[in-house]
Amino acid sequence: VHLTRCLAEGLWPRVRVNAIAPGNVPTDWGRRTGRPADYDTGVEIPIEVVARAVLDLIERDDATGEVVVLEGGSAVAR
């Protein structure tokens, strides 16, 4: 979060810097390698949701220094 905001401040207005912070995203790689039991929050964020968040940031000309957290409420549930 801090790096995103520092880069956004330093590179603005030439470059916009934003970040997506997804929770567990189901992938073939994750299923093949297995995840540690304590890593699994029970909430998985579909890749389509992550892609939509990226597109939303791209479409907003005024967005810089933003961090979009996509964790499906898992931080609250702990």
All heavy atoms as a GROMACS GRO file, in nm:
protein
  590
    1VAL      N    1   0.083  -0.118   0.000
    1VAL     CA    2   0.000   0.000   0.000
    1VAL      C    3   0.088   0.124   0.000
    1VAL      O    4   0.067   0.216  -0.079
    1VAL     CB    5  -0.096   0.000   0.121
    1VAL    CG1    6  -0.170   0.130   0.133
    1VAL    CG2    7  -0.194  -0.116   0.113
    2HIS      N    8   0.186   0.126   0.088
    2HIS     CA    9   0.273   0.242   0.098
    2HIS      C   10   0.354   0.262  -0.030
    2HIS      O   11   0.368   0.376  -0.077
    2HIS     CB   12   0.366   0.227   0.219
    2HIS     CG   13   0.446   0.349   0.248
    2HIS    ND1   14   0.390   0.467   0.292
    2HIS    CD2   15   0.579   0.373   0.236
    2HIS    CE1   16   0.486   0.558   0.307
    2HIS    NE2   17   0.601   0.503   0.274
    3LEU      N   18   0.405   0.155  -0.087
    3LEU     CA   19   0.482   0.166  -0.212
    3LEU      C   20   0.394   0.221  -0.324
    3LEU      O   21   0.437   0.309  -0.400
    3LEU     CB   22   0.538   0.029  -0.252
    3LEU     CG   23   0.615   0.025  -0.384
    3LEU    CD1   24   0.736   0.118  -0.380
    3LEU    CD2   25   0.658  -0.118  -0.415
    4THR      N   26   0.272   0.173  -0.334
    4THR     CA   27   0.181   0.222  -0.436
    4THR      C   28   0.159   0.372  -0.421
    4THR      O   29   0.166   0.448  -0.519
    4THR     CB   30   0.045   0.149  -0.427
    4THR    OG1   31   0.067   0.010  -0.448
    4THR    CG2   32  -0.054   0.201  -0.529
    5ARG      N   33   0.135   0.416  -0.300
    5ARG     CA   34   0.109   0.558  -0.278
    5ARG      C   35   0.233   0.643  -0.301
    5ARG      O   36   0.224   0.754  -0.356
    5ARG     CB   37   0.050   0.578  -0.140
    5ARG     CG   38  -0.088   0.514  -0.134
    5ARG     CD   39  -0.167   0.547  -0.012
    5ARG     NE   40  -0.298   0.485  -0.024
    5ARG     CZ   41  -0.363   0.431   0.077
    5ARG    NH1   42  -0.311   0.434   0.197
    5ARG    NH2   43  -0.481   0.378   0.058
    6CYS      N   44   0.349   0.595  -0.261
    6CYS     CA   45   0.473   0.670  -0.283
    6CYS      C   46   0.505   0.682  -0.432
    6CYS      O   47   0.543   0.789  -0.480
    6CYS     CB   48   0.590   0.604  -0.210
    6CYS     SG   49   0.586   0.628  -0.031
    7LEU      N   50   0.490   0.571  -0.504
    7LEU     CA   51   0.514   0.575  -0.649
    7LEU      C   52   0.413   0.666  -0.719
    7LEU      O   53   0.450   0.742  -0.810
    7LEU     CB   54   0.508   0.434  -0.709
    7LEU     CG   55   0.626   0.344  -0.677
    7LEU    CD1   56   0.598   0.201  -0.725
    7LEU    CD2   57   0.754   0.398  -0.741
    8ALA      N   58   0.289   0.660  -0.677
    8ALA     CA   59   0.186   0.746  -0.737
    8ALA      C   60   0.221   0.893  -0.716
    8ALA      O   61   0.210   0.975  -0.808
    8ALA     CB   62   0.050   0.714  -0.678
    9GLU      N   63   0.264   0.926  -0.597
    9GLU     CA   64   0.301   1.064  -0.567
    9GLU      C   65   0.423   1.108  -0.647
    9GLU      O   66   0.428   1.217  -0.702
    9GLU     CB   67   0.330   1.080  -0.418
    9GLU     CG   68   0.361   1.222  -0.376
    9GLU     CD   69   0.388   1.235  -0.228
    9GLU    OE1   70   0.333   1.155  -0.149
    9GLU    OE2   71   0.465   1.324  -0.190
   10GLY      N   72   0.521   1.020  -0.658
   10GLY     CA   73   0.645   1.054  -0.727
   10GLY      C   74   0.632   1.058  -0.879
   10GLY      O   75   0.704   1.134  -0.945
   11LEU      N   76   0.542   0.980  -0.935
   11LEU     CA   77   0.532   0.971  -1.081
   11LEU      C   78   0.417   1.053  -1.140
   11LEU      O   79   0.408   1.069  -1.260
   11LEU     CB   80   0.517   0.824  -1.122
   11LEU     CG   81   0.636   0.736  -1.088
   11LEU    CD1   82   0.605   0.590  -1.118
   11LEU    CD2   83   0.760   0.781  -1.165
   12TRP      N   84   0.329   1.102  -1.054
   12TRP     CA   85   0.217   1.183  -1.102
   12TRP      C   86   0.268   1.314  -1.156
   12TRP      O   87   0.364   1.368  -1.101
   12TRP     CB   88   0.120   1.206  -0.986
   12TRP     CG   89  -0.001   1.284  -1.025
   12TRP    CD1   90  -0.113   1.236  -1.081
   12TRP    CD2   91  -0.020   1.424  -1.010
   12TRP    NE1   92  -0.203   1.337  -1.102
   12TRP    CE2   93  -0.146   1.455  -1.060
   12TRP    CE3   94   0.059   1.528  -0.962
   12TRP    CZ2   95  -0.197   1.584  -1.062
   12TRP    CZ3   96   0.009   1.655  -0.962
   12TRP    CH2   97  -0.118   1.683  -1.012
   13PRO      N   98   0.220   1.370  -1.264
   13PRO     CA   99   0.104   1.334  -1.343
   13PRO      C  100   0.138   1.250  -1.467
   13PRO      O  101   0.049   1.214  -1.543
   13PRO     CB  102   0.048   1.470  -1.385
   13PRO     CG  103   0.169   1.554  -1.404
   13PRO     CD  104   0.266   1.505  -1.297
   14ARG      N  105   0.265   1.217  -1.488
   14ARG     CA  106   0.302   1.142  -1.608
   14ARG      C  107   0.252   0.998  -1.605
   14ARG      O  108   0.215   0.942  -1.707
   14ARG     CB  109   0.455   1.141  -1.624
   14ARG     CG  110   0.516   1.277  -1.644
   14ARG     CD  111   0.668   1.274  -1.651
   14ARG     NE  112   0.734   1.186  -1.556
   14ARG     CZ  113   0.759   1.218  -1.428
   14ARG    NH1  114   0.724   1.334  -1.380
   14ARG    NH2  115   0.822   1.134  -1.349
   15VAL      N  116   0.254   0.936  -1.487
   15VAL     CA  117   0.219   0.794  -1.474
   15VAL      C  118   0.122   0.780  -1.357
   15VAL      O  119   0.140   0.842  -1.252
   15VAL     CB  120   0.346   0.709  -1.446
   15VAL    CG1  121   0.309   0.564  -1.425
   15VAL    CG2  122   0.447   0.724  -1.558
   16ARG      N  123   0.020   0.698  -1.378
   16ARG     CA  124  -0.072   0.664  -1.270
   16ARG      C  125  -0.031   0.529  -1.213
   16ARG      O  126   0.000   0.437  -1.287
   16ARG     CB  127  -0.216   0.657  -1.321
   16ARG     CG  128  -0.269   0.791  -1.366
   16ARG     CD  129  -0.414   0.785  -1.412
   16ARG     NE  130  -0.432   0.689  -1.519
   16ARG     CZ  131  -0.528   0.597  -1.522
   16ARG    NH1  132  -0.613   0.584  -1.424
   16ARG    NH2  133  -0.538   0.515  -1.624
   17VAL      N  134  -0.030   0.518  -1.082
   17VAL     CA  135   0.008   0.393  -1.015
   17VAL      C  136  -0.106   0.352  -0.922
   17VAL      O  137  -0.148   0.429  -0.836
   17VAL     CB  138   0.138   0.410  -0.932
   17VAL    CG1  139   0.174   0.281  -0.862
   17VAL    CG2  140   0.252   0.458  -1.020
   18ASN      N  141  -0.156   0.230  -0.944
   18ASN     CA  142  -0.263   0.174  -0.862
   18ASN      C  143  -0.230   0.029  -0.833
   18ASN      O  144  -0.142  -0.029  -0.897
   18ASN     CB  145  -0.398   0.185  -0.934
   18ASN     CG  146  -0.437   0.329  -0.957
   18ASN    OD1  147  -0.461   0.402  -0.863
   18ASN    ND2  148  -0.441   0.370  -1.082
   19ALA      N  149  -0.301  -0.031  -0.739
   19ALA     CA  150  -0.275  -0.171  -0.704
   19ALA      C  151  -0.406  -0.243  -0.677
   19ALA      O  152  -0.504  -0.182  -0.634
   19ALA     CB  153  -0.186  -0.180  -0.581
   20ILE      N  154  -0.404  -0.372  -0.703
   20ILE     CA  155  -0.514  -0.461  -0.667
   20ILE      C  156  -0.459  -0.556  -0.561
   20ILE      O  157  -0.352  -0.614  -0.580
   20ILE     CB  158  -0.562  -0.542  -0.789
   20ILE    CG1  159  -0.603  -0.452  -0.905
   20ILE    CG2  160  -0.674  -0.637  -0.749
   20ILE    CD1  161  -0.726  -0.370  -0.879
   21ALA      N  162  -0.530  -0.570  -0.451
   21ALA     CA  163  -0.487  -0.659  -0.344
   21ALA      C  164  -0.593  -0.768  -0.327
   21ALA      O  165  -0.683  -0.757  -0.243
   21ALA     CB  166  -0.468  -0.580  -0.214
   22PRO      N  167  -0.583  -0.876  -0.408
   22PRO     CA  168  -0.686  -0.980  -0.400
   22PRO      C  169  -0.657  -1.078  -0.287
   22PRO      O  170  -0.543  -1.098  -0.246
   22PRO     CB  171  -0.675  -1.050  -0.535
   22PRO     CG  172  -0.530  -1.036  -0.571
   22PRO     CD  173  -0.488  -0.901  -0.515
   23GLY      N  174  -0.764  -1.140  -0.240
   23GLY     CA  175  -0.750  -1.251  -0.146
   23GLY      C  176  -0.714  -1.376  -0.224
   23GLY      O  177  -0.643  -1.369  -0.324
   24ASN      N  178  -0.765  -1.489  -0.182
   24ASN     CA  179  -0.738  -1.615  -0.253
   24ASN      C  180  -0.806  -1.614  -0.389
   24ASN      O  181  -0.927  -1.599  -0.396
   24ASN     CB  182  -0.790  -1.734  -0.173
   24ASN     CG  183  -0.714  -1.753  -0.044
   24ASN    OD1  184  -0.600  -1.711  -0.032
   24ASN    ND2  185  -0.777  -1.816   0.053
   25VAL      N  186  -0.727  -1.632  -0.493
   25VAL     CA  187  -0.780  -1.640  -0.629
   25VAL      C  188  -0.759  -1.783  -0.676
   25VAL      O  189  -0.645  -1.830  -0.684
   25VAL     CB  190  -0.710  -1.541  -0.723
   25VAL    CG1  191  -0.762  -1.556  -0.865
   25VAL    CG2  192  -0.729  -1.398  -0.673
   26PRO      N  193  -0.868  -1.855  -0.707
   26PRO     CA  194  -0.851  -1.994  -0.750
   26PRO      C  195  -0.782  -2.001  -0.887
   26PRO      O  196  -0.825  -1.934  -0.981
   26PRO     CB  197  -0.994  -2.047  -0.758
   26PRO     CG  198  -1.080  -1.926  -0.771
   26PRO     CD  199  -1.007  -1.814  -0.704
   27THR      N  200  -0.674  -2.076  -0.893
   27THR     CA  201  -0.601  -2.095  -1.018
   27THR      C  202  -0.562  -2.242  -1.031
   27THR      O  203  -0.561  -2.316  -0.932
   27THR     CB  204  -0.473  -2.010  -1.022
   27THR    OG1  205  -0.386  -2.056  -0.917
   27THR    CG2  206  -0.501  -1.862  -1.004
   28ASP      N  207  -0.530  -2.282  -1.152
   28ASP     CA  208  -0.480  -2.418  -1.171
   28ASP      C  209  -0.350  -2.439  -1.095
   28ASP      O  210  -0.325  -2.544  -1.040
   28ASP     CB  211  -0.458  -2.447  -1.320
   28ASP     CG  212  -0.590  -2.460  -1.394
   28ASP    OD1  213  -0.693  -2.488  -1.329
   28ASP    OD2  214  -0.591  -2.441  -1.517
   29TRP      N  215  -0.264  -2.337  -1.092
   29TRP     CA  216  -0.137  -2.348  -1.021
   29TRP      C  217  -0.161  -2.376  -0.873
   29TRP      O  218  -0.097  -2.464  -0.814
   29TRP     CB  219  -0.056  -2.219  -1.037
   29TRP     CG  220   0.074  -2.224  -0.964
   29TRP    CD1  221   0.190  -2.281  -1.006
   29TRP    CD2  222   0.101  -2.173  -0.834
   29TRP    NE1  223   0.287  -2.267  -0.911
   29TRP    CE2  224   0.234  -2.201  -0.805
   29TRP    CE3  225   0.025  -2.106  -0.739
   29TRP    CZ2  226   0.294  -2.163  -0.685
   29TRP    CZ3  227   0.084  -2.068  -0.620
   29TRP    CH2  228   0.218  -2.098  -0.594
   30GLY      N  229  -0.255  -2.305  -0.813
   30GLY     CA  230  -0.283  -2.326  -0.671
   30GLY      C  231  -0.336  -2.465  -0.642
   30GLY      O  232  -0.304  -2.526  -0.541
   31ARG      N  233  -0.416  -2.519  -0.732
   31ARG     CA  234  -0.469  -2.654  -0.712
   31ARG      C  235  -0.360  -2.760  -0.731
   31ARG      O  236  -0.360  -2.861  -0.662
   31ARG     CB  237  -0.585  -2.679  -0.808
   31ARG     CG  238  -0.712  -2.609  -0.764
   31ARG     CD  239  -0.830  -2.647  -0.852
   31ARG     NE  240  -0.835  -2.572  -0.976
   31ARG     CZ  241  -0.884  -2.449  -0.988
   31ARG    NH1  242  -0.930  -2.387  -0.883
   31ARG    NH2  243  -0.887  -2.389  -1.104
   32ARG      N  244  -0.267  -2.737  -0.823
   32ARG     CA  245  -0.161  -2.836  -0.847
   32ARG      C  246  -0.059  -2.838  -0.733
   32ARG      O  247  -0.013  -2.943  -0.694
   32ARG     CB  248  -0.087  -2.804  -0.978
   32ARG     CG  249  -0.163  -2.841  -1.102
   32ARG     CD  250  -0.072  -2.838  -1.224
   32ARG     NE  251   0.012  -2.720  -1.232
   32ARG     CZ  252  -0.019  -2.607  -1.296
   32ARG    NH1  253  -0.135  -2.595  -1.356
   32ARG    NH2  254   0.065  -2.506  -1.300
   33THR      N  255  -0.025  -2.723  -0.681
   33THR     CA  256   0.080  -2.716  -0.580
   33THR      C  257   0.026  -2.734  -0.439
   33THR      O  258   0.101  -2.769  -0.349
   33THR     CB  259   0.154  -2.582  -0.587
   33THR    OG1  260   0.061  -2.476  -0.562
   33THR    CG2  261   0.220  -2.563  -0.721
   34GLY      N  262  -0.101  -2.709  -0.421
   34GLY     CA  263  -0.159  -2.715  -0.287
   34GLY      C  264  -0.123  -2.591  -0.208
   34GLY      O  265  -0.020  -2.529  -0.231
   35ARG      N  266  -0.208  -2.554  -0.116
   35ARG     CA  267  -0.183  -2.437  -0.033
   35ARG      C  268  -0.177  -2.482   0.112
   35ARG      O  269  -0.248  -2.575   0.151
   35ARG     CB  270  -0.295  -2.335  -0.048
   35ARG     CG  271  -0.299  -2.270  -0.182
   35ARG     CD  272  -0.410  -2.170  -0.186
   35ARG     NE  273  -0.534  -2.237  -0.218
   35ARG     CZ  274  -0.644  -2.177  -0.255
   35ARG    NH1  275  -0.648  -2.048  -0.261
   35ARG    NH2  276  -0.753  -2.245  -0.285
   36PRO      N  277  -0.097  -2.415   0.192
   36PRO     CA  278  -0.097  -2.448   0.335
   36PRO      C  279  -0.236  -2.429   0.394
   36PRO      O  280  -0.309  -2.339   0.354
   36PRO     CB  281   0.002  -2.348   0.394
   36PRO     CG  282   0.081  -2.296   0.280
   36PRO     CD  283  -0.005  -2.309   0.158
   37ALA      N  284  -0.273  -2.511   0.487
   37ALA     CA  285  -0.407  -2.507   0.546
   37ALA      C  286  -0.438  -2.371   0.609
   37ALA      O  287  -0.549  -2.322   0.601
   37ALA     CB  288  -0.422  -2.619   0.649
   38ASP      N  289  -0.338  -2.308   0.671
   38ASP     CA  290  -0.364  -2.180   0.738
   38ASP      C  291  -0.375  -2.064   0.639
   38ASP      O  292  -0.414  -1.954   0.675
   38ASP     CB  293  -0.256  -2.151   0.842
   38ASP     CG  294  -0.117  -2.139   0.782
   38ASP    OD1  295  -0.095  -2.187   0.670
   38ASP    OD2  296  -0.031  -2.082   0.849
   39TYR      N  297  -0.342  -2.090   0.513
   39TYR     CA  298  -0.352  -1.985   0.411
   39TYR      C  299  -0.494  -1.974   0.358
   39TYR      O  300  -0.538  -1.869   0.316
   39TYR     CB  301  -0.256  -2.016   0.296
   39TYR     CG  302  -0.257  -1.915   0.185
   39TYR    CD1  303  -0.196  -1.791   0.202
   39TYR    CD2  304  -0.321  -1.942   0.064
   39TYR    CE1  305  -0.196  -1.698   0.102
   39TYR    CE2  306  -0.322  -1.848  -0.038
   39TYR     CZ  307  -0.260  -1.726  -0.018
   39TYR     OH  308  -0.262  -1.634  -0.119
   40ASP      N  309  -0.570  -2.080   0.363
   40ASP     CA  310  -0.703  -2.084   0.305
   40ASP      C  311  -0.803  -2.018   0.400
   40ASP      O  312  -0.825  -2.064   0.510
   40ASP     CB  313  -0.744  -2.227   0.277
   40ASP     CG  314  -0.869  -2.236   0.193
   40ASP    OD1  315  -0.918  -2.131   0.148
   40ASP    OD2  316  -0.917  -2.347   0.172
   41THR      N  317  -0.865  -1.910   0.356
   41THR     CA  318  -0.962  -1.839   0.437
   41THR      C  319  -1.104  -1.889   0.412
   41THR      O  320  -1.196  -1.847   0.480
   41THR     CB  321  -0.959  -1.688   0.407
   41THR    OG1  322  -0.994  -1.670   0.269
   41THR    CG2  323  -0.823  -1.629   0.434
   42GLY      N  324  -1.120  -1.974   0.313
   42GLY     CA  325  -1.253  -2.021   0.277
   42GLY      C  326  -1.324  -1.930   0.180
   42GLY      O  327  -1.429  -1.962   0.128
   43VAL      N  328  -1.266  -1.813   0.152
   43VAL     CA  329  -1.324  -1.718   0.058
   43VAL      C  330  -1.232  -1.711  -0.063
   43VAL      O  331  -1.113  -1.682  -0.049
   43VAL     CB  332  -1.337  -1.577   0.121
   43VAL    CG1  333  -1.390  -1.478   0.019
   43VAL    CG2  334  -1.424  -1.582   0.243
   44GLU      N  335  -1.286  -1.740  -0.179
   44GLU     CA  336  -1.206  -1.730  -0.301
   44GLU      C  337  -1.263  -1.620  -0.388
   44GLU      O  338  -1.384  -1.606  -0.403
   44GLU     CB  339  -1.206  -1.862  -0.378
   44GLU     CG  340  -1.126  -1.970  -0.306
   44GLU     CD  341  -1.106  -2.094  -0.391
   44GLU    OE1  342  -1.187  -2.118  -0.483
   44GLU    OE2  343  -1.010  -2.166  -0.364
   45ILE      N  344  -1.174  -1.540  -0.444
   45ILE     CA  345  -1.212  -1.428  -0.529
   45ILE      C  346  -1.200  -1.474  -0.674
   45ILE      O  347  -1.090  -1.507  -0.719
   45ILE     CB  348  -1.119  -1.307  -0.504
   45ILE    CG1  349  -1.111  -1.272  -0.355
   45ILE    CG2  350  -1.163  -1.188  -0.589
   45ILE    CD1  351  -1.243  -1.240  -0.291
   46PRO      N  352  -1.309  -1.477  -0.748
   46PRO     CA  353  -1.301  -1.520  -0.888
   46PRO      C  354  -1.211  -1.427  -0.969
   46PRO      O  355  -1.209  -1.306  -0.948
   46PRO     CB  356  -1.446  -1.512  -0.937
   46PRO     CG  357  -1.530  -1.510  -0.814
   46PRO     CD  358  -1.445  -1.447  -0.707
   47ILE      N  359  -1.137  -1.484  -1.062
   47ILE     CA  360  -1.045  -1.405  -1.145
   47ILE      C  361  -1.120  -1.297  -1.222
   47ILE      O  362  -1.065  -1.190  -1.250
   47ILE     CB  363  -0.963  -1.498  -1.239
   47ILE    CG1  364  -0.847  -1.423  -1.303
   47ILE    CG2  365  -1.051  -1.559  -1.346
   47ILE    CD1  366  -0.739  -1.389  -1.209
   48GLU      N  367  -1.246  -1.321  -1.252
   48GLU     CA  368  -1.326  -1.221  -1.324
   48GLU      C  369  -1.345  -1.095  -1.240
   48GLU      O  370  -1.351  -0.984  -1.292
   48GLU     CB  371  -1.464  -1.278  -1.362
   48GLU     CG  372  -1.458  -1.392  -1.461
   48GLU     CD  373  -1.430  -1.528  -1.395
   48GLU    OE1  374  -1.432  -1.538  -1.270
   48GLU    OE2  375  -1.406  -1.624  -1.470
   49VAL      N  376  -1.355  -1.111  -1.108
   49VAL     CA  377  -1.370  -0.997  -1.018
   49VAL      C  378  -1.241  -0.915  -1.018
   49VAL      O  379  -1.245  -0.791  -1.021
   49VAL     CB  380  -1.407  -1.044  -0.876
   49VAL    CG1  381  -1.402  -0.929  -0.776
   49VAL    CG2  382  -1.544  -1.109  -0.877
   50VAL      N  383  -1.128  -0.982  -1.016
   50VAL     CA  384  -0.998  -0.913  -1.020
   50VAL      C  385  -0.984  -0.839  -1.153
   50VAL      O  386  -0.945  -0.721  -1.156
   50VAL     CB  387  -0.882  -1.012  -1.000
   50VAL    CG1  388  -0.748  -0.941  -1.010
   50VAL    CG2  389  -0.895  -1.084  -0.865
   51ALA      N  390  -1.018  -0.904  -1.262
   51ALA     CA  391  -1.008  -0.842  -1.394
   51ALA      C  392  -1.097  -0.719  -1.404
   51ALA      O  393  -1.057  -0.615  -1.458
   51ALA     CB  394  -1.044  -0.943  -1.503
   52ARG      N  395  -1.218  -0.727  -1.349
   52ARG     CA  396  -1.310  -0.613  -1.352
   52ARG      C  397  -1.253  -0.496  -1.274
   52ARG      O  398  -1.264  -0.380  -1.315
   52ARG     CB  399  -1.446  -0.654  -1.295
   52ARG     CG  400  -1.551  -0.545  -1.299
   52ARG     CD  401  -1.601  -0.522  -1.439
   52ARG     NE  402  -1.559  -0.389  -1.481
   52ARG     CZ  403  -1.561  -0.344  -1.604
   52ARG    NH1  404  -1.602  -0.418  -1.702
   52ARG    NH2  405  -1.521  -0.223  -1.633
   53ALA      N  406  -1.190  -0.524  -1.160
   53ALA     CA  407  -1.129  -0.417  -1.079
   53ALA      C  408  -1.015  -0.350  -1.155
   53ALA      O  409  -1.001  -0.227  -1.151
   53ALA     CB  410  -1.080  -0.473  -0.946
   54VAL      N  411  -0.936  -0.430  -1.225
   54VAL     CA  412  -0.826  -0.374  -1.306
   54VAL      C  413  -0.883  -0.283  -1.415
   54VAL      O  414  -0.838  -0.170  -1.435
   54VAL     CB  415  -0.739  -0.486  -1.368
   54VAL    CG1  416  -0.642  -0.429  -1.469
   54VAL    CG2  417  -0.666  -0.561  -1.258
   55LEU      N  418  -0.985  -0.332  -1.486
   55LEU     CA  419  -1.046  -0.252  -1.592
   55LEU      C  420  -1.109  -0.124  -1.538
   55LEU      O  421  -1.099  -0.017  -1.600
   55LEU     CB  422  -1.150  -0.335  -1.667
   55LEU     CG  423  -1.094  -0.449  -1.752
   55LEU    CD1  424  -1.207  -0.533  -1.809
   55LEU    CD2  425  -1.003  -0.396  -1.861
   56ASP      N  426  -1.171  -0.133  -1.421
   56ASP     CA  427  -1.230  -0.014  -1.360
   56ASP      C  428  -1.123   0.092  -1.332
   56ASP      O  429  -1.144   0.211  -1.356
   56ASP     CB  430  -1.304  -0.048  -1.232
   56ASP     CG  431  -1.435  -0.121  -1.257
   56ASP    OD1  432  -1.484  -0.121  -1.373
   56ASP    OD2  433  -1.489  -0.180  -1.160
   57LEU      N  434  -1.008   0.050  -1.280
   57LEU     CA  435  -0.899   0.145  -1.254
   57LEU      C  436  -0.844   0.204  -1.383
   57LEU      O  437  -0.812   0.323  -1.389
   57LEU     CB  438  -0.787   0.078  -1.175
   57LEU     CG  439  -0.813   0.057  -1.027
   57LEU    CD1  440  -0.699  -0.022  -0.963
   57LEU    CD2  441  -0.830   0.190  -0.956
   58ILE      N  442  -0.833   0.122  -1.486
   58ILE     CA  443  -0.782   0.171  -1.615
   58ILE      C  444  -0.875   0.277  -1.673
   58ILE      O  445  -0.830   0.378  -1.728
   58ILE     CB  446  -0.763   0.054  -1.714
   58ILE    CG1  447  -0.646  -0.033  -1.669
   58ILE    CG2  448  -0.741   0.104  -1.856
   58ILE    CD1  449  -0.633  -0.163  -1.746
   59GLU      N  450  -1.005   0.254  -1.659
   59GLU     CA  451  -1.104   0.345  -1.717
   59GLU      C  452  -1.114   0.478  -1.642
   59GLU      O  453  -1.162   0.576  -1.698
   59GLU     CB  454  -1.241   0.276  -1.720
   59GLU     CG  455  -1.247   0.162  -1.819
   59GLU     CD  456  -1.373   0.078  -1.806
   59GLU    OE1  457  -1.456   0.105  -1.714
   59GLU    OE2  458  -1.389  -0.014  -1.887
   60ARG      N  459  -1.069   0.482  -1.519
   60ARG     CA  460  -1.076   0.606  -1.441
   60ARG      C  461  -0.950   0.689  -1.459
   60ARG      O  462  -0.843   0.654  -1.412
   60ARG     CB  463  -1.093   0.573  -1.292
   60ARG     CG  464  -1.229   0.518  -1.259
   60ARG     CD  465  -1.248   0.504  -1.110
   60ARG     NE  466  -1.212   0.629  -1.040
   60ARG     CZ  467  -1.179   0.632  -0.912
   60ARG    NH1  468  -1.176   0.522  -0.841
   60ARG    NH2  469  -1.149   0.746  -0.855
   61ASP      N  470  -0.962   0.800  -1.527
   61ASP     CA  471  -0.848   0.887  -1.551
   61ASP      C  472  -0.798   0.956  -1.424
   61ASP      O  473  -0.685   1.001  -1.418
   61ASP     CB  474  -0.883   0.994  -1.655
   61ASP     CG  475  -0.906   0.935  -1.792
   61ASP    OD1  476  -0.851   0.827  -1.822
   61ASP    OD2  477  -0.980   0.997  -1.870
   62ASP      N  478  -0.884   0.964  -1.323
   62ASP     CA  479  -0.847   1.034  -1.201
   62ASP      C  480  -0.790   0.943  -1.092
   62ASP      O  481  -0.755   0.990  -0.984
   62ASP     CB  482  -0.969   1.108  -1.145
   62ASP     CG  483  -1.083   1.012  -1.109
   62ASP    OD1  484  -1.086   0.899  -1.160
   62ASP    OD2  485  -1.169   1.052  -1.028
   63ALA      N  486  -0.781   0.813  -1.118
   63ALA     CA  487  -0.737   0.719  -1.015
   63ALA      C  488  -0.586   0.705  -1.015
   63ALA      O  489  -0.525   0.663  -1.113
   63ALA     CB  490  -0.801   0.582  -1.038
   64THR      N  491  -0.525   0.743  -0.905
   64THR     CA  492  -0.383   0.716  -0.884
   64THR      C  493  -0.359   0.705  -0.734
   64THR      O  494  -0.424   0.772  -0.654
   64THR     CB  495  -0.292   0.822  -0.948
   64THR    OG1  496  -0.156   0.775  -0.946
   64THR    CG2  497  -0.300   0.956  -0.878
   65GLY      N  498  -0.273   0.612  -0.696
   65GLY     CA  499  -0.247   0.587  -0.555
   65GLY      C  500  -0.355   0.504  -0.487
   65GLY      O  501  -0.358   0.493  -0.366
   66GLU      N  502  -0.442   0.445  -0.567
   66GLU     CA  503  -0.552   0.366  -0.513
   66GLU      C  504  -0.510   0.220  -0.492
   66GLU      O  505  -0.436   0.165  -0.574
   66GLU     CB  506  -0.672   0.367  -0.608
   66GLU     CG  507  -0.729   0.504  -0.634
   66GLU     CD  508  -0.795   0.563  -0.512
   66GLU    OE1  509  -0.846   0.485  -0.428
   66GLU    OE2  510  -0.796   0.686  -0.500
   67VAL      N  511  -0.557   0.160  -0.385
   67VAL     CA  512  -0.538   0.018  -0.360
   67VAL      C  513  -0.677  -0.043  -0.342
   67VAL      O  514  -0.747  -0.009  -0.248
   67VAL     CB  515  -0.450  -0.009  -0.235
   67VAL    CG1  516  -0.439  -0.158  -0.209
   67VAL    CG2  517  -0.313   0.056  -0.252
   68VAL      N  518  -0.714  -0.130  -0.434
   68VAL     CA  519  -0.845  -0.194  -0.428
   68VAL      C  520  -0.826  -0.330  -0.360
   68VAL      O  521  -0.756  -0.417  -0.411
   68VAL     CB  522  -0.903  -0.212  -0.570
   68VAL    CG1  523  -1.037  -0.284  -0.564
   68VAL    CG2  524  -0.918  -0.076  -0.638
   69VAL      N  525  -0.887  -0.344  -0.244
   69VAL     CA  526  -0.877  -0.468  -0.166
   69VAL      C  527  -0.996  -0.556  -0.200
   69VAL      O  528  -1.111  -0.516  -0.184
   69VAL     CB  529  -0.873  -0.438  -0.015
   69VAL    CG1  530  -0.865  -0.568   0.065
   69VAL    CG2  531  -0.755  -0.348   0.017
   70LEU      N  532  -0.968  -0.676  -0.249
   70LEU     CA  533  -1.071  -0.773  -0.285
   70LEU      C  534  -1.050  -0.898  -0.200
   70LEU      O  535  -0.978  -0.988  -0.239
   70LEU     CB  536  -1.061  -0.809  -0.434
   70LEU     CG  537  -1.068  -0.692  -0.532
   70LEU    CD1  538  -1.037  -0.742  -0.672
   70LEU    CD2  539  -1.205  -0.629  -0.526
   71GLU      N  540  -1.111  -0.901  -0.082
   71GLU     CA  541  -1.089  -1.015   0.006
   71GLU      C  542  -1.218  -1.083   0.048
   71GLU      O  543  -1.217  -1.174   0.128
   71GLU     CB  544  -1.004  -0.977   0.127
   71GLU     CG  545  -1.037  -0.845   0.193
   71GLU     CD  546  -1.160  -0.848   0.280
   71GLU    OE1  547  -1.192  -0.952   0.339
   71GLU    OE2  548  -1.227  -0.746   0.289
   72GLY      N  549  -1.330  -1.038  -0.009
   72GLY     CA  550  -1.455  -1.106   0.014
   72GLY      C  551  -1.500  -1.112   0.159
   72GLY      O  552  -1.570  -1.204   0.198
   73GLY      N  553  -1.455  -1.018   0.240
   73GLY     CA  554  -1.494  -1.016   0.380
   73GLY      C  555  -1.411  -1.106   0.471
   73GLY      O  556  -1.437  -1.116   0.590
   74SER      N  557  -1.310  -1.174   0.416
   74SER     CA  558  -1.232  -1.267   0.498
   74SER      C  559  -1.155  -1.196   0.610
   74SER      O  560  -1.132  -1.254   0.715
   74SER     CB  561  -1.138  -1.350   0.412
   74SER     OG  562  -1.044  -1.266   0.346
   75ALA      N  563  -1.118  -1.071   0.591
   75ALA     CA  564  -1.046  -0.998   0.696
   75ALA      C  565  -1.137  -0.970   0.814
   75ALA      O  566  -1.095  -0.969   0.929
   75ALA     CB  567  -0.989  -0.869   0.641
   76VAL      N  568  -1.264  -0.950   0.786
   76VAL     CA  569  -1.361  -0.922   0.892
   76VAL      C  570  -1.399  -1.050   0.966
   76VAL      O  571  -1.422  -1.049   1.086
   76VAL     CB  572  -1.488  -0.856   0.832
   76VAL    CG1  573  -1.591  -0.830   0.939
   76VAL    CG2  574  -1.449  -0.726   0.762
   77ALA      N  575  -1.402  -1.161   0.893
   77ALA     CA  576  -1.446  -1.288   0.950
   77ALA      C  577  -1.346  -1.350   1.045
   77ALA      O  578  -1.380  -1.441   1.120
   77ALA     CB  579  -1.479  -1.386   0.837
   78ARG      N  580  -1.223  -1.303   1.045
   78ARG     CA  581  -1.121  -1.366   1.130
   78ARG      C  582  -1.134  -1.328   1.274
   78ARG      O  583  -1.168  -1.236   1.325
   78ARG     CB  584  -0.981  -1.329   1.082
   78ARG     CG  585  -0.950  -1.400   0.955
   78ARG     CD  586  -0.809  -1.376   0.918
   78ARG     NE  587  -0.789  -1.447   0.791
   78ARG     CZ  588  -0.677  -1.449   0.727
   78ARG    NH1  589  -0.573  -1.389   0.772
   78ARG    NH2  590  -0.667  -1.514   0.614
   0.00000   0.00000   0.00000
